[in-house]
């Protein structure tokens, strides 16, 4: 039994107003039902959005490969849209990670990291000529990192920001690894560097720009077409 909080009159079940004094009454049942419906609608929207995202990326999910005369490129796309692209060359391996983004008529790459591993045990590798003025590759890595951090601090980077670049280049078991994130490349885009690593950052920025302008098209379940900024077309086959 309910009673009006204003006049004390008995309230009929389900009434929204007191029939004696006309006071509007709280209907907790209606309020609860409204909140329940609102939560249900929100959950339904979230579920449909997630289903739409996964259904599109599921079409691309899997392992793909592209064979050229000088290199082998593998592309792995996961169901959540993340990707790993690896490129194998004569004495080096490249790796790119990031996320596949859906566009109106195709897909694009949103890069997170760029990295390369170089086998320094190959003395004939032309890319390593500038290391030879050092006693070892380890010495080169140590001095180059120190020089880069010092230069960044002199150009206005905070000590913390400068030291975030401390591990972009490393060496282990004759394998020289260079790894840089998209955010690091963006931070250095307008920084005029003179260190030995300046060329690496410039090449990374050029590659990042090229990838951002590259589109990916699903031709069928067994073939992906990759169109580069110069309008050349490369084909990936499902493995």
C-alpha positions in Angstrom: 0.0 0.0 0.0 1.3 3.5 -1.0 0.3 6.8 0.5 0.8 10.4 -0.8 3.8 12.0 1.0 2.0 15.4 0.7 -1.5 14.8 2.0 -1.4 11.2 3.2 -4.1 9.9 0.9 -4.0 6.3 -0.3 -2.4 5.9 -3.8 -3.7 3.5 -6.3 -1.2 1.0 -7.8 0.6 2.5 -10.8 -0.7 6.0 -10.3 1.7 8.9 -11.2 -0.4 11.7 -9.4 -2.3 11.8 -6.1 -6.0 12.0 -6.8 -6.7 14.1 -3.7 -4.0 16.9 -3.9 -2.6 16.3 -7.4 1.0 15.9 -6.3 3.2 14.2 -8.9 4.5 10.9 -7.5 7.8 9.1 -8.0 7.4 5.9 -9.9 10.6 3.9 -9.2 9.4 1.0 -11.3 9.1 3.1 -14.4 12.5 4.8 -13.6 14.1 1.4 -13.2 12.6 0.1 -16.4 13.8 3.2 -18.3 17.4 2.8 -17.0 17.3 -0.9 -17.8 16.2 -0.2 -21.4 18.8 2.6 -21.7 21.6 0.2 -20.7 20.3 -2.5 -23.0 20.4 0.0 -26.0 23.9 1.1 -25.2 25.2 -2.5 -24.9 23.4 -3.3 -28.2 25.2 -0.4 -30.0 28.5 -1.4 -28.6 28.0 -5.0 -29.7 26.9 -4.1 -33.2 29.9 -1.7 -33.6 32.3 -4.5 -32.4 30.6 -7.0 -34.7 30.9 -4.6 -37.7 34.6 -4.0 -36.9 35.5 -7.6 -36.5 33.5 -8.8 -39.5 35.4 -6.4 -41.8 38.8 -7.3 -40.4 38.0 -11.0 -40.4 38.0 -10.9 -44.2 41.6 -9.8 -44.1 42.7 -11.9 -41.1 45.4 -14.5 -41.9 48.9 -14.7 -43.4 49.7 -13.2 -46.8 52.9 -13.3 -48.8 54.4 -11.3 -51.7 57.4 -12.5 -53.6 59.6 -10.1 -55.5 62.9 -10.8 -57.3 65.0 -9.3 -54.5 62.9 -9.7 -51.4 60.2 -11.7 -49.6 57.5 -9.8 -47.8 55.1 -11.5 -45.4 52.0 -9.8 -44.0 50.1 -11.2 -41.0 46.7 -9.6 -40.1 45.0 -10.5 -36.9 41.3 -10.5 -36.2 41.5 -7.4 -34.0 43.0 -5.5 -37.0 46.6 -5.4 -35.9 49.3 -6.4 -38.4 52.9 -7.4 -38.7 54.8 -7.0 -41.9 58.2 -8.6 -42.4 60.6 -8.2 -45.3 63.6 -10.4 -45.8 66.6 -9.1 -47.8 70.1 -10.4 -48.5 71.7 -9.5 -45.1 68.8 -7.7 -43.4 65.3 -8.1 -42.1 62.7 -5.4 -41.9 59.6 -5.4 -39.7 56.6 -3.0 -39.4 53.8 -3.3 -36.9 50.5 -1.4 -36.6 46.8 -1.5 -37.3 44.7 -1.9 -40.4 42.1 0.9 -40.8 38.9 0.6 -42.8 38.2 3.4 -45.3 35.3 3.9 -47.6 36.5 1.7 -50.5 39.7 0.1 -49.2 42.0 -0.2 -46.2 45.1 1.7 -44.9 48.0 1.1 -42.6 48.4 2.9 -39.3 52.0 2.2 -38.3 53.2 1.8 -34.7 56.8 0.7 -35.1 59.5 0.3 -37.8 62.5 -1.9 -37.2 65.4 -3.5 -39.1 67.9 -6.2 -38.2 71.3 -6.2 -40.0 73.7 -9.1 -39.9 77.0 -7.4 -39.2 79.1 -10.6 -39.6 78.9 -10.1 -43.4 82.0 -8.0 -44.0 81.0 -7.4 -47.7 77.8 -5.6 -46.7 78.1 -2.0 -48.1 75.7 -0.6 -45.6 78.2 -1.2 -42.8 81.1 0.7 -44.4 80.7 3.6 -42.0 81.1 1.3 -39.0 84.6 0.4 -39.9 86.1 3.6 -38.3 85.2 2.0 -35.0 86.8 -0.8 -33.2 83.5 -2.8 -33.2 79.8 -2.4 -33.9 79.2 -2.4 -30.2 81.4 0.7 -29.9 79.5 2.3 -32.8 76.2 1.7 -31.1 77.3 3.1 -27.7 78.9 6.3 -29.1 76.1 6.9 -31.6 73.4 6.7 -28.9 75.4 9.0 -26.6 75.9 11.5 -29.4 72.2 11.5 -30.3 71.0 12.0 -26.8 73.4 14.9 -26.3 72.3 16.5 -29.5 68.6 16.2 -28.7 69.2 17.8 -25.3 71.0 20.7 -27.0 68.1 21.2 -29.3 65.6 21.6 -26.5 64.4 18.1 -25.7 64.0 17.4 -22.0 66.3 14.8 -20.5 63.5 12.3 -20.3 62.5 12.9 -23.9 66.1 12.6 -25.1 66.7 9.4 -23.2 63.6 7.8 -24.8 65.8 7.4 -27.9 68.5 5.6 -25.9 67.5 2.1 -27.1 66.5 2.6 -30.7 69.8 1.0 -31.8 71.3 -2.1 -30.2 73.5 -5.1 -31.1 73.5 -8.7 -29.9 75.3 -11.7 -31.4 76.5 -9.7 -34.5 72.8 -8.6 -35.2 72.4 -4.8 -35.3 68.8 -3.8 -34.5 67.3 -0.4 -35.2 63.8 0.1 -33.9 61.9 3.4 -33.9 58.2 4.2 -33.2 56.0 6.4 -35.2 55.8 8.9 -32.4 59.5 9.2 -32.2 59.7 9.9 -35.9 57.0 12.5 -35.6 58.9 14.1 -32.7 62.1 14.4 -34.9 60.3 15.4 -38.1 61.4 19.1 -37.7 64.6 18.5 -35.9 67.8 19.1 -37.9 70.2 16.4 -36.7 73.9 16.0 -37.6 74.5 12.6 -35.8 75.1 9.4 -37.7 71.6 8.3 -36.9 70.1 11.3 -38.8 70.0 9.3 -42.0 68.1 6.5 -40.3 65.4 8.9 -39.0 65.1 10.4 -42.5 64.7 7.1 -44.1 62.1 6.1 -41.4 60.1 9.3 -42.1 60.1 8.7 -45.8 58.9 5.2 -45.3 56.3 6.2 -42.8 55.0 8.8 -45.3 54.9 6.2 -48.1 53.1 3.7 -46.0 50.5 6.2 -44.9 49.7 6.9 -48.5 49.5 3.2 -49.4 46.1 1.6 -49.8 45.1 -2.1 -49.4 42.2 -3.7 -51.4 40.7 -7.1 -50.8 40.2 -8.5 -54.3 38.9 -11.8 -53.2 39.5 -14.2 -50.3 42.9 -15.3 -51.7 44.4 -12.0 -53.0 45.2 -8.6 -51.6 46.2 -5.6 -53.8 48.6 -3.0 -52.4 48.8 0.3 -54.2 51.7 2.5 -53.5 51.8 6.3 -53.8 53.5 6.0 -57.2 50.5 4.0 -58.4 52.4 0.8 -58.7 50.5 -2.3 -57.7 51.8 -5.2 -55.6 49.9 -8.5 -55.0 49.7 -10.5 -51.8 48.6 -14.1 -51.9 47.1 -15.9 -49.0 49.5 -18.5 -47.5 
